[in-house]
Amino acid sequence: MDRTPSLNPLKKIQTTKDQKLFEGSKEEEDYQEQPLSPMTRLLHEPGANIYILAIIGTKTPIDPDLPKAVMVHIIQKNHRFSSLQVKQNGNITWIPTRVNIDNHIIVPEIDPRLKSFDKFVEEYISELSRSSLDSSKPLWEVHILNTKTSGTCILRTHHSLGDGLSLMNLLLSCSRKVSDHEALPTLPSNKVFSRHMRPTSLISLFIVLWNSLVAVVMFILTALFLKDTETPLKGFPGTEDRPRRYVLRSVSLDDIKMVKKAMDITVNDVVVGFIQAGLSRYLNRYGAGENIRLRAVVPINLRAATMFDAFANTTSSHEGWGNKFGYVLLPLNMRLREDPLDYVRDVKTTIGRKKASLEPIWTEFVSSMVIKLFGYKIAGKLNRKIYLSTTLCLSNVPGPQEEISAFGHEVSYLAATFYGLSTALIIQAVSYVDKVTLVVAVDEETIPDPEKLCDDLQHSFHLIKTAVLSKGYDKK
């Protein structure tokens, strides 16, 4: 397979500042050129040069004029969407520019004889991963895919425009509840990791400090030499430059909540538990063995809350936006278990230790310090080394709990994924109403059969659910 060119979107281009940027926007003095923040600047380095794909499925075909109107609103509210990122003398600066909305909205023609629209969507986003965005325009675009009965909207942005929570907040601020067209959607509180640890005793304080120390040591060892075991899931150098293959699957959120209630754990424990079980099942098929080291990089957003109502009214260019996240290195046990529930129990214990630590805050601090002391190149190499030394990137995002409408269309599902990381496997889960949509992104040179991997994930959850029912936990 031919090597795909590097996905670096930045070029040394010349631009001038327009006197009027977009009809209805603020006065020109608010549009000052600004340098990218250190963490945002890091996201242009090889191995961290990430593109986000936000996917919204709708129950009816999408009228392209409605997303256009929404994006006009977004441009007026957040000026990152109307600014170029220009590289000059080694620095990158936000420079406001005039936006032609039609250049950012893509509506491809689709064969009406298409047999599987879901398969077409997977192939379409896979094709998007082969290219970067045009740096002569703001780094975002919207793709609208329609059939006679449904539609899909794909927002592709560079990670420098904002982290996943920022983008979800902005999109949901433009959405409304189906049951109340004047009300904003609500999100469940995200308690996977607490930003502020509050030890209640000397013992709990010691536990937090000990767990944090262990995490620090493991991070340093990984940055220096510690690598995961070579398995059929682990990528190799150059993975970040290759296109991705995407497969979308869904599982019942009600079933997940049933397991959660029965075992007195969290939704996140259940999701990560069946993912661990599915990966173990997949590797066992290839005879990878059980005594292997396999870790997931889990990005943790360090913003104080998941509220997004402020985004509906803010007109600040960059306030409340950006990239503020750390991550944890989550070890996964690949040993086969006779009792499927043991996978979930293992995960509960492991995540419990990670919650009782300062690991995400510490990793964000280290990244910032490396940038200040050694520059973006070294920080980028460190980030790339961490992902190359581990096996996958894993994320679970809670979505709206009630049905919503976006762009004037009722939403059937929400999903998200990304590309540009130095890892061969990315699993992103997003919940919406009564289901969790999994997007599995793979480097096909490493993992040529992602459908089998997804089958293993779904089957593993079925075994866990069946085990709960057979033990009578549902009667509690």
N, C-alpha and C positions, 0 to 999 in steps of 0.2 A: 504494500500500500504506500502511495506517495505521501510524503510528509506535508502536512498542512502548514502554510506560512504562519509566522507568529501573529498573535492576535493583538499586538500593541496598536491602539487606535490613534495615537498622537503623532502629529506631524508638525514640523516647523512651518506654520502658515502665517500669513500677514492678514491683519484684520483692522478695521477701524470701528469706533464706537458710533452707533447711530444716534441721532438726536431724538428720534421717536422710535420706540422699540415695538410697541404693540398697542393697538387702540384700547383704551380703558385702563392702562397700567398707571403706575405712580409717576411722579415727576422724575425728571432725568437725574436730579442730584442723588436720588436713592440708589442709582445704578453705578456704584463705584467698582472699579476693578478690584478684585480680591484674590489673594493667593489661596490655593487649596490648603486645607488643614493638613497637618502631618499625617494623620491616619488615612485621609482621603488620598493624599499624594502617594502613599505607600501602595494603594490599590492600582497603580499603573506600572508597578514593577513586575518582571516575569515571575510567574508562579502565583501572583496575587492579583493579576489583571483579570478581574472577574466581571462577567455579564450576568444579570438577573433576568429571568423569564417569569413573569407573573401571568397566570393563565386563568381566565374567567369563562366558564361554560354557561350558556344561557338557554332557556327553554324555547326561545323563538329566534328567528333570524335577526341579526343586528342591523339596524339602520345606521350606516356610516356617519350620517350627520350628527347623531347623538353622541358618540365618542368624541367627535371633533369638538362639540360644544363643551364637553367635560374637560378635554385637554386645554381648551382656551381658558377655562376657569383655573386649571392647575397652573398654567403658565403665568397667569396674573397673580396667583397666590404664592408661587415658589419660583424664584427667578433662576434657579439652577437649570430649569427646563427651557430657559431662554438665554442661556449663556454658553459660549464656547469655552473649551479648556485648551489654552494656547501655551505651548512649550517655548520659552524664550530664555536663553542663557542658563539652561539647567533648571529653571523654575517653571511651574505650571500655574497659570492664573485664570480665574473666571473673568471672561470679558463678555458683557451683554451684546446681543446681536438681534437683528430682526428675524422673526420666525415665520416662515411660510408653512402653515399647519398642514397643507396638502402634501408637503414633502416628507411628512412624518407619519402619514396614515396610508397603509398599504392594504388594498383589497384585491387579492388574487382571484382569478377565475377558477372555479372548481368544476370538474366534470360532473354533470348531474347523474351520470351512471355509476358514480362512486359507490363501491360495495360497503366499505366500512369507514365512516367519518372519524371514528376514534383512532383508527390506524393511520388515517391521513394526518390527523393532528400530531401524532407521535413522529411521523416522518417529516412533517413540516418544521417542527421545532428542532429536530435533529439537523435539518438542513440549515437552520439559523445558526447553529453552533459552528458551522464551517466558516463563518464570516465575522468581521468586526463591524462596528458602526462607523459611519463617515464622520471624521473629525472636523470637517468643514461646517457641520451643523451641530446643534446641541445633541448630546449622546443619548437619545431615546427615539423610539418609534413604536407605533401601534399597528398590529396585524389583525385584520378582521376576516374570519373564515366562516362562510355561511353555507348551510344546506337549506332545503325547502322547509325544514321543521325546527332547526336549532342553529345555534351559532357559537363561535369561540372567539374571544378577544385575547390577544397576546401582547402584553406590554414588555418590550425589551429595552433595558436600560443598562448603562455601565454602572458598576457598583459605586463609583465615585459620586453619583447623584444622591445616594443615600443608602442606608442599610435596609434590610428586609422590613423591619418594623416601621421605618419612616415611610417606605413605599406603600405598605399595607394601610397605614394610618391615612395617607393621602388619598388612596383609592376609596377607602371606606368612608372618608369624609364626604365623598361625592356620591355615596350610596344612601339608600333609605330602606327602612323596614317595609316589607310587603304589607304587613298588617296596619301600618301607620306611615303614610307617605311623607309625613313631616318629621318623623323621628329618625335619628341616627342609629345605626346598628350598635349592638353591645358586644363586647368581647369578654370571655372569661378571664379572670385574673391569672397572670402567669406566675406560678409559684414553683416552677421547676428549680430555679436557683434564686436565692434571695440576694439582692444587691448589698444589703446591710446585715451582717451577721450580728446577732444579739445574744451572746452567751448568757445564760441565766445563772451559772454557778462556776466555781473554779474548775470543776471537772469538765463542764461543757466548753469552757475557754481553752483548757488544755487539749481537748479533742479537736477543736477548730485549728489551733496552732499546730498540732501534730499532723493532721490531715493536710494542712497547707504546706508544711515542711516537706512531707512526702511528695506532694504534687510538684513543688519547686525542684526537688532532686530529680524526679522523673523527667521534668521538662528540660533541665540542663543536660541530663544524660542523653535524651533524645536529640537535642540540638548538637551534641558532640558526636555520638556514635550509635546509640541504641536504636535498633530498627525492628519492625515487626517481622515475623517469619515470612519467608517468600511462599506465597500461596497463589492459587488461580485468581484471587481477587486483588492482589497487590500490584499496583502500577509500577512504572519505571520512568527514568528521566525522559522528558519530552512529552509526557502525558498531557500537560497543560496546553500544548499547541495542537492537539488532535481533536477532531470533531467527536461529538457524543451521540450515543444512541439512547433514546428515551422510551420508557414504557410506563404507562399510567395504570394503576390498579386502585380499587377502593375496598374498604372493609367497613362493616357496620359500627358506627359509634355507639349505638345502643348496646351491642354485644360487648364492646370494649368496656362500657360503663358497668355492665353486668359483672364482668370479671373483676373490675376495679372494686365494686361494692363487696363482692364475695370474698376477695382476698385482702380487703382493707388496705388498698394501695392507691396509687394515682393513675390517671389516664396515661401519663408519660411512662410510668413503670410498665404498663401493659404493652404499649406500642414498642418500646425499646426491647421488652422481653420477647415478643414474637419476632422482632427483627433479628435478635441474637439467635433464636431458635432456627429461623430460616437460613441464616448464614451458616450455621453449624450443619444443617441438613445439606446445603449446597456443597460445602467443602467435603463432607463425608462421601458424597457421590464421586468426587475426584480423588479420594484416598489421601486427603491432606493430613490426616492424623488429628489427634486431640490435644496433644501437648504443644500448642503453638501460641505465640504472642500475636494478638490481633487487637488493635485499638482504633477507636473512632475519634476524630476531632469533632467536638460539639461546639459550635459558635454560641455564645451567650450574650444577649443584648444587655447592656449595662444602663439602659435608660430606666428612670425611676418608676415608670408606669406604662401601661398599654392603652391609655386614653388617647383618643384622637379628635375629640370635639374641637380642641383648640386649632387644629389644622384647617377647620372649615372657615375660620375667621381671620387667621393670620395673614398678613401681607408682607412680612419680613422676608428679605431675600434668602437668608440662610439660618435664621433663628430657629432653634428646635430641630434642626436637620443635621445631617452628616452621618458619620460612621463612628459609633461608640460601642465597641464590643470587645470581649475577651473570648477565651475558649478554654475548654477542659479536654484532657486526654482521657477518654473513657475506655477502660479495658473490658473486652467482651470474652466470655468463656466459651470456647468452641467444643467443650467436652459433651458428647452425646448423653442425654438423660433418658431414663426410663419413664419418669414422671414429667410430662410437659410443663407442669407448673413450676418445676425447679428452675427453669429458665427465667421465669418472672421473679421468683424469690431471689435468685442471684443478682438480677438487675436492681431490684429494690435495695439490696444491701450495698451494691457498688455506688448507685446514685445517691444513697443516703450519706455515704462518706464524702462524695463530691459536694453535696449541698452544705455539709458541715465543714467547709473550707473556704479559703479566699482565692482559690485558683483562678477563676475568670478575671477577678480584679488584678491579680498579680501578673497574669499574662498580658493584660492590656497595658499595665505599667511598664513591663519589660519592653514591649514593642515601642512604647513612646520613648523610653530611655535610650534604646538602641538607635532610634532615629536621631535623637539629639546628639548622642555621643559619636556615632559612626556613620550616620547618613542613611539615605534611602536604599542604596545599593546593598549594603550589609543587612539592613532590616529585611529587605526583600528576599535575600538569600536565606536568612534565618527562617522566614515564613515558609519558603519553598522547601527547606530541609525538613521542617516539622511535618508537612503534608506528605513528602516523599517517604518519610520514615514510618508513617502510619498507613492504615489500609483503606479507610473510608472517611467521608464527611457525613455527619448525621444531624438532622434538624427536625424538630417537631414544633409546629406553630399552631396555637389555638385560634380558630376563626370564629365568625359570628355564630351565635347559638340559635338564631331565628332566620327565617328566609328573608333575603334582601333583594332589592332590585338595583342594578347598576346600568348606567346609560339608558334608563327607562325600560330595561328588560329584566325579567325575573331570572335570578341566578340559579343554575342547577348544581354547580360545583366550583370550588376554588382549588388551585394548585400552584405550586411554585418550584422552580429549580434554577440552576445556574451552570455556567461552564467557565473554564479558564484556570481551574485549580490543578495542582500537581498531584492529583489522586485519581485512581481509575474508577472509583465507585462513589457516588453521591446518592443518598437516600433522603428525600425531603417529604415530610408528612404535614398536611394541612387539614384541619377539621372544619366542617361546615354543616350545620344543622344535625343531620342524623348519620353522617358518614365521614370517614377519614380517607382522603385521596393521597396515595403514595405516588411519588414520581421517582423512579429509579433511573439514574443517569450513569452510563458506563462508557468506558473506552473500549470499543469493540476489539481492538487488537489484544486487550487483556482479557475481557469478558465477552466472548462471542455469542453467548446464549442468555441474554437478560430476561427473556420470557420464562426460562426455567427457574431463574433466581426469583422472579416474582411469584411463580407458582409455589415455590418453596416457602416464601413469606406468607402467602395466603393459607397454604395448607398448615403451616405451623400455628397460625392463629386459630384455625379450625380445631386443631388438636387441643390447644389450650382451652378454648371455649367448651369443647366436648368434655374435657377432664373436669372442668368446674361443674358442669351440669351433672355428670355421672357421680360426683362426690356429694351432690345435694347442696352445694353452696348457695344455689339460687333460692333456696327456701329460707335463708336466714332473714 
